[in-house]
């Protein structure tokens, strides 16, 4: 019954098959079991330029994101964000915040903001639209509560969801991940992944 629902997964991890990748796979496998149409975007494999902060994309009002002056992978990614029904946003913690590749992607979401020159406060294009849902995935070397409090990654993921018009249904967090270069995703995290997927769909 979920075959027409589209879930877009955006992964800002550097490491192939690290904890973040494993968490993404746990969520995507659970979604596939429910018959959901999913697509995974690995940001590490996409050409995404830095935001120029020119604000050209912010000058016109409307709910539709304005085009960026740069032509790279973000053009297609924004189109996929628009077409998706729900999202999974993933980024591990690297030196206290989300990875640089995720933040580069996040800054390019300026196309979702209306902020013409001379106006003091920006407006989010999707803020008055029907809200979509999102699962957030992150990890760090710190334990759960401490990691969420100390580092900015979860806040950055929540802000990304807000910009694209989504409300998080929960966060899949893995702590204590620095002890082993090839850590395996705990069974408890896999169980929570299934729980979050049920809230998402």
Secondary structure by P-SEA (a helix, b strand, c coil): ccccbbbbbbbcccccccaaaaaaaaaaaaaaaaccbbbbbcccccccccccccccccccccccccccccccaaaaaaaaaaacccbbbbbccccccccaaaaaaaaaccccbbbcccccbbbbcccccccccccccccccccaaaaaaccaaaaaaaaaaaaabbbbccccccccccccccccccaaaaaaaaaaaaaac
